[in-house]
């Protein structure tokens, strides 16, 4: 597999893991990354901090999942000249449906800005910055309220 394909697989693995409710897997994927969000001063580094953030922020249901589908599109990967670092930008749209509570709908959309580095075991995330552009009904998804100035529709 080429470098762009390997990096793309990391981006898509994030969506697979979070939708499965596998927050430990998300934390493992991002363990070497600095995780941040636009408009928020909090920065998360390391497995425990990242696991804690996802566990405290994302509602899970009886089946262990958040009942979401993270759809990642417009993925563009750029390698540095040395071929050992890369950046990627992409869009995300989170769809959610909770039987008897929430009909299928998009609940949030925005952008990821990611950094990567090639190491002895392959490519890994070095950063993930999340930018929220559009916000719908997050009452069944998040365990906290987003600030009012964050992309509310």
VOPAGU-2260 file (C-alpha; in pm, 1 decimal, decimal comma):
REM VOPAGU-2260
SITE   aa  ch    i         X         Y         Z
SITE  UNK   A    0       0,0       0,0       0,0
SITE  UNK   A    1     127,2     348,3     -76,7
SITE  UNK   A    2     168,6     623,6     184,0
SITE  UNK   A    3    -150,8     806,9      94,8
SITE  UNK   A    4    -350,1     485,9     122,0
SITE  UNK   A    5    -200,1     401,1     461,3
SITE  UNK   A    6    -277,4     750,2     594,2
SITE  UNK   A    7    -630,5     739,7     452,1
SITE  UNK   A    8    -686,2     410,2     632,6
SITE  UNK   A    9    -593,0     577,1     963,3
SITE  UNK   A   10    -847,7     853,0     903,8
SITE  UNK   A   11   -1117,3     598,9     820,2
SITE  UNK   A   12   -1020,7     375,4    1115,4
SITE  UNK   A   13   -1112,8     661,2    1349,0
SITE  UNK   A   14   -1469,8     664,5    1211,8
SITE  UNK   A   15   -1499,1     286,0    1238,3
SITE  UNK   A   16   -1379,6     280,0    1598,0
SITE  UNK   A   17   -1586,0     568,0    1731,9
SITE  UNK   A   18   -1903,3     437,9    1565,1
SITE  UNK   A   19   -1840,3      96,3    1721,3
SITE  UNK   A   20   -1814,7     259,7    2064,8
SITE  UNK   A   21   -1451,4     145,5    2078,0
SITE  UNK   A   22   -1314,7     446,9    2265,0
SITE  UNK   A   23   -1012,7     242,0    2373,3
SITE  UNK   A   24    -938,4     183,6    2004,3
SITE  UNK   A   25    -981,0     555,2    1931,1
SITE  UNK   A   26    -741,5     640,7    2215,0
SITE  UNK   A   27    -491,6     385,2    2084,2
SITE  UNK   A   28    -514,4     528,4    1733,0
SITE  UNK   A   29    -455,3     883,7    1864,2
SITE  UNK   A   30    -216,4     798,3    2151,3
SITE  UNK   A   31      77,4     987,4    1992,6
SITE  UNK   A   32    -134,1    1280,8    1877,8
SITE  UNK   A   33    -222,5    1619,7    2016,6
SITE  UNK   A   34    -603,8    1637,0    1996,5
SITE  UNK   A   35    -770,7    1978,2    1994,4
SITE  UNK   A   36   -1083,9    2156,2    1876,7
SITE  UNK   A   37   -1141,1    2502,3    1734,9
SITE  UNK   A   38   -1277,9    2743,2    1994,9
SITE  UNK   A   39   -1169,0    2525,3    2287,4
SITE  UNK   A   40    -847,8    2572,9    2484,7
SITE  UNK   A   41    -834,9    2208,6    2598,3
SITE  UNK   A   42    -562,2    1992,2    2446,7
SITE  UNK   A   43    -546,4    1615,6    2495,6
SITE  UNK   A   44    -227,7    1407,9    2474,1
SITE  UNK   A   45    -168,8    1043,6    2548,6
SITE  UNK   A   46    -387,9     736,6    2568,4
SITE  UNK   A   47    -545,1     806,2    2910,2
SITE  UNK   A   48    -630,2    1171,3    2839,9
SITE  UNK   A   49    -778,7    1093,4    2500,2
SITE  UNK   A   50    -977,4     795,8    2632,4
SITE  UNK   A   51   -1106,2    1013,4    2916,7
SITE  UNK   A   52   -1214,2    1286,8    2679,1
SITE  UNK   A   53   -1412,5    1052,8    2450,3
SITE  UNK   A   54   -1566,6     865,7    2743,4
SITE  UNK   A   55   -1676,2    1189,2    2913,0
SITE  UNK   A   56   -1804,3    1350,5    2592,6
SITE  UNK   A   57   -1984,7    1082,6    2390,7
SITE  UNK   A   58   -2306,8     906,7    2489,9
SITE  UNK   A   59   -2315,8     529,4    2439,7
SITE  UNK   A   60   -2632,4     321,7    2427,2
SITE  UNK   A   61   -2726,4     -29,3    2543,8
SITE  UNK   A   62   -2545,2    -184,2    2247,5
SITE  UNK   A   63   -2224,2      -2,3    2350,1
SITE  UNK   A   64   -2226,6     230,8    2049,5
SITE  UNK   A   65   -2314,0     599,6    2013,1
SITE  UNK   A   66   -2565,1     501,5    1739,1
SITE  UNK   A   67   -2370,8     717,3    1490,6
SITE  UNK   A   68   -2207,8     695,4    1150,4
SITE  UNK   A   69   -1913,5     929,0    1100,9
SITE  UNK   A   70   -1890,0     992,9     726,2
SITE  UNK   A   71   -1548,6    1124,9     620,9
SITE  UNK   A   72   -1524,3    1291,2     279,4
SITE  UNK   A   73   -1308,6    1528,5      74,6
SITE  UNK   A   74    -994,5    1364,5     214,4
SITE  UNK   A   75    -674,9    1522,6      81,8
SITE  UNK   A   76    -335,8    1388,5     194,6
SITE  UNK   A   77     -12,4    1581,9     142,5
SITE  UNK   A   78     329,8    1427,8     202,5
SITE  UNK   A   79     631,5    1637,7     292,1
SITE  UNK   A   80     935,2    1627,7      63,9
SITE  UNK   A   81    1114,2    1374,4     283,3
SITE  UNK   A   82     818,6    1137,3     278,7
SITE  UNK   A   83     821,9    1088,5     657,4
SITE  UNK   A   84     558,8    1345,5     758,3
SITE  UNK   A   85     219,0    1424,7     615,8
SITE  UNK   A   86     -90,5    1633,5     668,3
SITE  UNK   A   87    -449,5    1561,4     576,3
SITE  UNK   A   88    -766,5    1761,9     564,2
SITE  UNK   A   89   -1115,4    1619,4     541,0
SITE  UNK   A   90   -1481,5    1685,5     610,0
SITE  UNK   A   91   -1690,3    1492,1     858,4
SITE  UNK   A   92   -2064,8    1451,5     886,9
SITE  UNK   A   93   -2206,8    1258,8    1180,2
SITE  UNK   A   94   -2539,2    1085,1    1121,1
SITE  UNK   A   95   -2734,6     952,1    1417,0
SITE  UNK   A   96   -3053,1     756,6    1479,5
SITE  UNK   A   97   -3182,5     637,3    1816,6
SITE  UNK   A   98   -3490,5     414,8    1782,8
SITE  UNK   A   99   -3791,4     571,9    1948,9
SITE  UNK   A  100   -3596,7     887,6    2036,4
SITE  UNK   A  101   -3427,1    1040,5    1732,5
SITE  UNK   A  102   -3502,6     986,8    1363,2
SITE  UNK   A  103   -3204,0     942,1    1132,2
SITE  UNK   A  104   -3044,8    1281,5    1075,6
SITE  UNK   A  105   -2712,7    1464,4    1050,1
SITE  UNK   A  106   -2627,2    1600,3    1395,8
SITE  UNK   A  107   -2293,1    1773,5    1334,4
SITE  UNK   A  108   -2056,0    1848,9    1047,3
SITE  UNK   A  109   -1714,3    2002,4    1019,6
SITE  UNK   A  110   -1350,4    1949,8     928,5
SITE  UNK   A  111   -1051,0    1753,4    1051,3
SITE  UNK   A  112    -695,9    1884,0    1018,2
SITE  UNK   A  113    -457,6    1595,3    1085,6
SITE  UNK   A  114     -82,8    1545,9    1111,8
SITE  UNK   A  115     105,0    1217,8    1063,6
SITE  UNK   A  116     454,7    1080,4    1097,1
SITE  UNK   A  117     617,0     763,8     963,1
SITE  UNK   A  118     784,6     558,6    1235,6
SITE  UNK   A  119     918,9     208,5    1284,1
SITE  UNK   A  120     571,1      54,4    1293,5
SITE  UNK   A  121     423,7     262,3    1010,3
SITE  UNK   A  122     224,3     583,2     991,0
SITE  UNK   A  123      70,1     731,4    1304,6
SITE  UNK   A  124    -134,9    1037,4    1396,5
SITE  UNK   A  125      63,7    1326,6    1548,1
SITE  UNK   A  126    -228,6    1569,5    1562,2
SITE  UNK   A  127    -602,4    1593,7    1512,5
SITE  UNK   A  128    -770,7    1933,7    1514,6
SITE  UNK   A  129   -1150,0    1936,4    1487,2
SITE  UNK   A  130   -1342,7    2231,6    1349,1
SITE  UNK   A  131   -1721,1    2232,8    1388,2
SITE  UNK   A  132   -1905,5    2409,0    1105,8
SITE  UNK   A  133   -2267,9    2297,5    1145,0
SITE  UNK   A  134   -2457,4    2177,1    1451,5
SITE  UNK   A  135   -2793,0    2004,5    1469,0
SITE  UNK   A  136   -2958,9    1811,5    1751,8
SITE  UNK   A  137   -2671,6    1679,3    1964,2
SITE  UNK   A  138   -2888,6    1596,2    2265,9
SITE  UNK   A  139   -2862,8    1221,6    2194,7
SITE  UNK   A  140   -2494,0    1226,6    2099,0
SITE  UNK   A  141   -2287,6    1438,0    2336,4
SITE  UNK   A  142   -2285,5    1438,8    2715,3
SITE  UNK   A  143   -2224,7    1816,4    2726,6
SITE  UNK   A  144   -2345,2    2132,2    2550,2
SITE  UNK   A  145   -2135,7    2292,6    2277,4
SITE  UNK   A  146   -2071,8    2666,7    2320,5
SITE  UNK   A  147   -2341,5    2880,2    2155,6
SITE  UNK   A  148   -2103,7    3033,3    1899,5
SITE  UNK   A  149   -2019,6    2688,8    1753,1
SITE  UNK   A  150   -2185,2    2653,3    1412,5
SITE  UNK   A  151   -2543,4    2623,4    1536,5
SITE  UNK   A  152   -2808,0    2585,4    1266,2
